[in-house]
């Protein structure tokens, strides 16, 4: 089961979301992935976005009749922040693609009217939305083994070192170069699918 959460100003029609949808549909050898996929259009309000994502996660679990630990949430940029929040609440796995680990700080600069990358429709990011992000923000991750981080050193918007440090102890793919949109994302889909397909093992005791 995979739930994909797009980033700020993005949509289910984004480059990475479409690549992931195609890869999931081609995963005939793993019906758990190919038959249980969701990629909702998230509203601008973080509280409403998280509520919708939670509903979609619960729907996937109910349809598949699988435990929540079988779910993988993939999140890009702001979607990576949401994926982290949900993984902490639900106990499922998450794949983070150049995630906004300090979303309240980073999105505070984006208050105002914006246009979607994939639509002509404007939307408004309100000051109250920054407060919503702050209320849900986890101070740290509790179980690093539940996470796979894919971070690009060439990210022109977010600092990959903050991502690396926040997800310390997790599986990490640090991409040399690339960009915030991970234009080379197709190269990393096999690793994403492998992580999503693997059973959630307990952390190793050292």
N, C-alpha and C positions, 0 to 999 in steps of 0.2 A: 504494500500500500504506500502510495506516495502522494503527499500534498505539497504543491508548489506555490510559494508566495512571492509575488513579484515585488519590485522595489518602488521607490518614490517616483512619481510621474510615469510609471511603467504600466503594463497591462498583460493579460494572458496571451496577447498576440506578440509579445516581445520575442526577440531572437532566441534567448536561452530557454524561455518557456516552450517555444515551438520545437526546438531541438529536443528538449527533454520529453515532450509529449510524443514525438515521433519515436524516440528511443524506447519509451515505455510500451508503445503500441507494437513495436517489433520484438518485444521480449516474450515471444510465444512460449519459450521454455520455462517461464516463470509466471504462471497465471496470476499469482498474488500481486505482481506488479502491473501486468498488462491489462487486467480487468478492474483494477481499483486505483484510479488516478483522479485527482481533482486539482484545478487551477482557477480559483475564483478571482473575479475582479474586485479588488479591495477598495473600500471607500477611503476618503481622505482622513477621516477621524480614526486615530489609532484605536480608540476603545471599540468602535464599531468594526474595524478591520479585524481586531483580535476576536471579537465575538463571532464574526462570520467564519474566521479560520477555525475556531473551536467547533462550530457547528459542522463544518466540512470534515474535520477530523473524526468527530463522533459518527457522522454518517458513513464514512469509509469503514470504520471499525465495525459498525452494525451490519453493513452490507457484506463484508468479508467474513464476519463471524470469527474474528481474530482478536487476540489481546492487543492492547494499546502499544505494547513493546514492539509489535510487528510493523508499526507505522514509522515512516521516515518523512520528516518535513524538510523540504528544500527551500531555502530562503536566499534571495539575492538583495544585497544592500539593505534597505529598510526592512525588506522581507526577511532578511537574515536575523535582524533584531527580533521580529515577531516569532520567527522559528525558534530562537533561543528561549524566549519567554514561554512558549508553548511546550518545548521539550522539558523545561524545568518543571512546569506544572503537571504535565501528563506522564513524564517518565519515558518518553519515546526517543528515537534517534533524530538527529538533525544534521543536514549538510548545509554549510554556510558558504555562500559565494560572495566574496568581498563584503562581508556584513558590516552594518553600521553598529559597532559595539557601544558607542556613546551617542545613541540616537537623540536623546533630549538636547544635548549640546549641539550636535551637528544640524538638527532640523530647526533649531531656534533661529537660524539664519535664513530659513526658507519661508517664514511667515509672509503671506501675501497671496496673490493670484498667479496661478501657473497654468500651463497648457500641457496636456499629456503628450508624451513622445509619439504615441500611436493613434492620436485622435485630435480633432480640432476643438474638442470640448474643453473649456476652461474649468478649473476647480480652485477652491479657496482653501489654503492651509491657515487655520486660525491660531491665534496665540494660545487658546485653550487646549489645542492639540499637543502642544509642547508639554503642558501639565499632564495630559493623559499618558504621554510617553514616560514622563518621570515617575508616575505612579506605578507603572508596570515594569520598570527597568530592573533586571536582576543585578545585584552587586557583583556576583561572580557565578560561575557554573559549579554545580555540585558533583557531577559525575562526568569527567572529561571523556571517558570511553564511549559516551553516547554521541560524540560529535566528530564530524569530519569538516575541517576548515580548508577551503581553497582560496588562497589570497594571492593577489598579483602585486609584485613590487612596483609595477608601473601604474598602479591605480592613481589616477590624477585627481580623485575626489577625496578618498579616505586613506588613512595611513595604515599600510599593511602591518607595520610593527605593533600597532595597538591591537589588531586582530590576533596576531601571533601570541602576544602576551596574555590577552584575555582568555584565549582558549589553550593556555599552557597545559600540557599533558594529554591533549587530544590528538587524534590523527590529523596530520597537517600536510597539505601540498602547497608549497610556496612556489609560485610561478614567477620565474625571472622575466621581468618586462611585462608584456600584455597591457591591460588597461582596466578601468573600472567595470566596463561591460563584459570583461572576459571574452574578447573576440575569438579566442582560441578554445572556447568552452567545449567544442566537439571532442577535443583531445582528452578531456577529463571525464566524459560521460561514462566510460567503462568503470572508472574508479567509483563514481557516484552509484552506479547500478550495483556494483559488487558490495559496497557498504550498505546499500538499502536491502540487498538480498540476504546479507549475513544475519544470523541470529544475534541478538544482543547479549554478549557475554558479560559476566560480572567482571569488575576491575581486578587486576592482578594485585595480590598482596605481596609487598616487598619487605 
